[in-house]
Amino acid sequence: MPDQSAFFLHKRLMFFLWFLTLLLGSKSTFSQISEVKILESRLPEIKDSIKYIDVLNRIGMLSHLQYRDSCLYYAQKAEGIALRHNYDKGIADALNCQGIYYIAINNYLSAKYFNDALQIYKELKDQVGICEVQMNMGSLIFVNKSGGDAQHYIQEAYEHSKSLKKDSIRSILISKYLNIDTAMSKSRFKVLFDEGAAIAKKYKDRRMMIFYAATAGVTSYEAGEKQAGLDSVLNALKQANLEGYESVKVWTYAALSDIMFDQGKDQIGINYLTNGLEASEEFGYAEYYTTFAEKLYRYYKAHGQPEKAYYYVSLLLGKRDLIARAADKSGFNYLNFALRENENLELKNKADSRFRMIALLGCLCVLSVALLFFVYRSLRAKKEYAEAQKKLHELTLSQNTELQKTNHFNTMLISVIAHDVRQPFSTVVMLSSIFNEEVDLLGEEEKLEIMRELNGTAQKSLSFMDGLLEWIKSKKNGFEYHPEKLMLRALIEEANTFFKMGQQKKKIRLEFDVPEDISVCAHKQMLLFILRNMLNNATKFSPVGGLITVGLELNETEMVVSVKDEGAGMSQEKIDHLFTLAASDGEESQNHGAGLALSISYEMATIMNAKIHASSALGHGTTFFLTLKK
């Protein structure tokens, strides 16, 4: 989960990215989708060229808030007509719109368009235009981290806005001002925030009203009012989606993803990031796209999922490569163009001279450079393909290994259930059949004894299943071992409950050499599982009339529980492989399940820091030993 500092730092960055999408729409009083449709339907009816240019620019500004390609199309069309009619205001509006389109896509073109628009607005003494461009320049400097005093431009725009008759743009300026000036006092912050929200409400600017509500929600969340803050942001997302404010919707995806990560709800946070990534691609928000892709890459890399991290870093690098190629095609990154207006002409002349020199030299070596380029591209593509194949192969091997482990585990589990669950059910069937068939021959005391035996067997069956479930849990991630103090003699007698009927049927005697006051610290269900399997094997392989001896040896640090039978015994070769029988070996003998149960017992003993082993010789019975720490 991202830490708190990363959460709030990213929130501030995403605010400025979203802010860019508001720069052109401060005058809207209703959904941009509705207004664009109305304006587009009116275009064929407009005969006045100046009015036609203004409508084109307005559509371009509103389109930027949804589909940026449409924004560029209308702005360029408006500029072309405005140049033919020498309509300076239309030219400046088109340049301003294009400058906003190229933010985070081509810094050079963005700065150049802003500067050209600013010069025209100054000549026209258009205070609204000057105010908007100064604000845009501050945003360009801050978001791209290219140096310069972003706060200076915003403060100048803020001062200009005070003299405007229609101050709707001030709601956007104030929101920008609040986030740039980090040294602002809380009281001053509240005064400006209230003013900005009031202006948005005054002009019924739904986009800014939703934004202020969302910002207030994030602020409340940061202040500790987490549920109220989260509800405000979710409501803002709902309103933005209903009213068609795609830019606000994308911003809220980013804010909600950070909140979800902060609360530890990683999957929900990932869903918001992927939704934001898809929306950014659909509506052309390159600055959002790279941010979402980078966050997804860093998350999966930090959580050990290289295949997903590789996918998102490829998306990120691909988008950055497109942006870099666009900048290279335009010449150089002249963000300083917006910072040093008096040096623009000199910089342009230097760039032109350098370009002519490079072009001349390029003509002399174009063939050799082209050959080297294609060789390099071929080698790089080959290398990238080989690396991709290697990663795919490694991923396939890893997945196959996990699949084999899972299949092995499932097969073992089925075998254990098929073998060991039958024992208590056999006892239940035997007792119930006696009760049903010989009920008339049984006395009341015998009936009660059978019922008690049935009840005890059922309870012990549940205990057995608990032990099996504990083993299954121990195979999963996050299992925690919790031992408890247990009375050893009582636990052995409880484990033998399953086998009393079988012992009575074979007339097997069971002798205990375990004091009743000896206790041990262990996991109850795991220890019961192990003891049951030791007693099960002794009962199964003891001859009719045989003796099973349960003993205990103590020393300073350990106690050794032994279960000895008088069965046929085993060879040393079988003893050596008794606790390592694999379910995938394909053995089909009747004792296969028992072998698996012993293998599981071995794993449980290891978890409890205990040891289990056996000794035997053909014709001399078998003894199982369980060594426990005192």
Phi, psi and omega in degrees: 000132180301147179282172186297319182297319179294323180299310185283330175296316180293323178301318180295318179296314181296331176299316182290325175297316179293325182301325180301326183286352181261351193299329185261350189252025186290344184263358184289139177244002174205178187306132180296331179297314180296317182293320179299316180298319180295314181295319179296323179290335181276340186307312182298339183271346184277124181256335180283124185296319182296315179295323179299318179296316180298319180293319177301315179296321179295317178297319179299318179297315181290325180295330179302330181284354178230290181245113187289331178298321177295323178302311181295320181300310183290323180295316179294322178296317179296320180296317181299316180290320180297323178295321179294330182258005181054039180268095187297319180298318178295322178297313182297317179298319180294319178296318179299317179296318178293325177299319178292321179302320186274358176299132180071000176249315179208097185299324181298308181297321180300310180296320181296314180297318179298315182296316179298319179295321180297318180298319180292317179299321179294320178295325179276353184055039179273097186294325178296315179296317178301315181299314181296315182292320177300318177297318180296321179296318178299321179294317179300316181294315184291311185294321183272357176051047185256018180091173179095165184261091180296322182296328179299314180295319180294320179296319177298317178296322180297316179295320178298323185293339180295333183267359182284141177291317176254109190260031182298329181293341183295333178296322177288316180300317181296318179299322177293316181300317182299325184273334180280318183276090183284346181270003183293140179289160181296322180294316178296320178301314182296319180299313181291319180300314179298322179294314180298316179296323180293321179294317178300319179292323181300316182267008180053040179279091186300324181299312181286328177297316178295321180297314180297323178296317178295317179298319177298323178297316179295320179297318178298319179298316179296328182279357178110348178273069194295312183292318179296317178297316180298318179299322180295317180294318178298320178294322177297319177298317180298315181294318179298321180291319181292323187264000173083021178271085186297324181295319178293321181299316180296320180296319180293329174303316181295314181297317181293325178297319179295321179295316180297318177296321180297328180271000180082010179264071189299319184295321177294320177299319178297319179300318178295321179295316180292323175298318178295321179297315180295318180293322179298319179292318183295319186259003172082028178268086185297321182295323176291317185304311182295324180292315179297315182297320180293320179296319179294319178298312182294325179296308183292328176294317180292335183259017172068039177238077189297327182294320178287321177299319179297322179297313184285329177290331175292321176297317181297312181294324178297316179293318179295326178294320177298317179295318180295320179294325177295320179293318179298320181298328182276345179126266184225164176276099184257054175295330176300342178305324180278340183270329183236080186297330183286347182256006185301314183295317180298317178298319180295318179297319178296319179296319179296317180297318180294322180296318179296321179294317179296321179296318180296313179293326180295326179296330183282335184233025186297322182294314181293320180295318180298318179297314179298322181297312182294324177295316180298315180298321180295315180295319181294319179297320179296318180295316180297321179296318180296318179295319179297318178297320180296315180296320179295319179296315179298319179296320179295317178298317180297316180294321178296320179297315179297322180295319179296320178296317180296317179296319179298314180298314181297319179296317177299317181298316179297319181295319180295316180297316181296329184269307191272335179287338181294329185300305180296324179293323177298319178297317180297315180298317182297314181293318182292326179293322177297317183295322183283317188274330186242025185301325182287340182268354186261142173277171182299320181295321179293321178299314179298322180296319178296318179297319178296322179294318177299314180298315180297318180297318179298316180296319180290330176297317177298320178298319178298316179296324176300318178298318179297319178296322178298321177295318178299317178298322182296340180274350183262160177291146176088005180291134178242130182272122182236098178281164177213163180282129185228145175273118192294313183299314181296324181291322178294319179295322177296319180295329183279355182303321182300333194250005181298316181298315180295322179292320178294320181298321180268005179057043180270133176268143179239118180248136179251132172237049182233117179300149183283342185264007180277129179241160179217150179258109184202175176278119190301307186294322179293317181293321176299318180300315182294313181297321178300318181290325176294315180290325179298313180296320180296319180293316185296318187261000177285144177283166176299131181079013183282179182234132173247126183246124176253115184239171180215131174240137182241144167224194188295324188241345188224161170230140184241116176267130181237143176233111187246135176239173180248034182283194185285344180081178182222159176283162180294327179297320179289323177300320183297333183249012188294323185259009181237019181295126181262142181293342182269005183290340178086010180289136184243017182289165183291343181262010182299316180298320179298320178298319177297319178299321177293323177298318177294320178301321179297317179296318179296319178300320179298318179299323182273009181060036178245176180225142177231134177208175183218154173227143183198162173210144182302124179088359184234019176077180183226142177236126174261138181239135174236114182261120182243147174287143179294000000 
